[in-house]
Amino acid sequence: MIMDLYNEILKSQEVPKTIEEFRDELVENPTVRDNFLEEFVDEVIDSMDPKDIIRAYASNLLEDLYKQCDANQEEYIVKECAECFPYVLQRFGVITEE
């Protein structure tokens, strides 16, 4: 409780910084970077409709999967699919153990 109050006092005494200064601080201080990114993502998510969140996640997942394929990691994708969603592989004529 005392630390929270202390931190609030420190925040209120911070000198305003420019966008460029803050950008540099993000590069130099991983804690500030982590806190900022979490806050930013929380705000983005809070402002989105659930369907938009799902679409954005699906788009990012598909992009990540393409990157894995470009890195010749298809084996890992297929193994994960076999563990989690074997019926998807069966649609492509793959024999899976269920």
N, C-alpha and C positions, 0 to 999 in steps of 0.2 A: 504494500500500500504506500509506504514512504517512497519507494523507488518509482512508483507510478507518478506520484506527485512531483518528484524531482525531475523525471523525464518530461512532464508537462511544462514545468518551469523552464527547462532547457529549450524546449521547442518554442516557447513564447519569446525567448531571447535570441533566436536564430536570426542572422542577418539575411534579408532576402537575397536570392541569387538569380542570375539570368538563366535562360534555358541552356546556354552553352556551358555555364558553370555546373549546372545540374547534370548535364550529359557527361561531363568529365568526371563528376563525382560517381556516377553510375559505373564508369569504367574502373575507377580507382577503389571503390568500396563495395565489395560483394554483398554486404548486409543491406546497405541502402538499395542496391540493385534488386535484391530479392524482395525486400519490402515494397518497393515501388512496383515491380512487376506483378506481385500478388494483388496489390490494391488496384492496379490498372485492369487486370483480368477480372477481378471481382466486379468492378464498375461496368465493364463491357458485358459480362454475363447478366448482371442485374438489369441492364437496359435492353436485353434481347428477349424476344419471344421464344418459348421452348422449342418450337419448330426450327427457328433460325439457329439455335444452339446445336441442334441435331445435325442440320445441314452443314454447319461450319465444321463440326467434329468429323463428319463423314468425308468432307473435302480434304481435311488435314490428314485423316487416316489413309485415304486413297493416295494422296501425294507421298506420304511416308512409305507406303507399299511399293509405289513406283521407284522411289529412291533405293529401296532394298533390292528390287529387281535389277536396277542399274548397277548395283554393287555385287551382283551375282549371289544374292542371299535367298534365292527362291526356296531352297531346302528348308530354311527356318520358317518361312511363310506357310509352306505346305504342312510342316509338322504342327505349327500352332493351329492351323485350320483343322487338321485331323483330330487334335485334342479337344478343340472347342466346338467345332461345327462340321463333323464328319459328313453330314448330309450334303454340304456344299460340294465336297469332293466327289460324292456319289453322283451328283448331277453331271459331272464331267467324266463319268465312267470309271472312276477310281474305286478300287475295292478297299474298304476300310473295315476295321474290326469294331464292332459295336457291342 
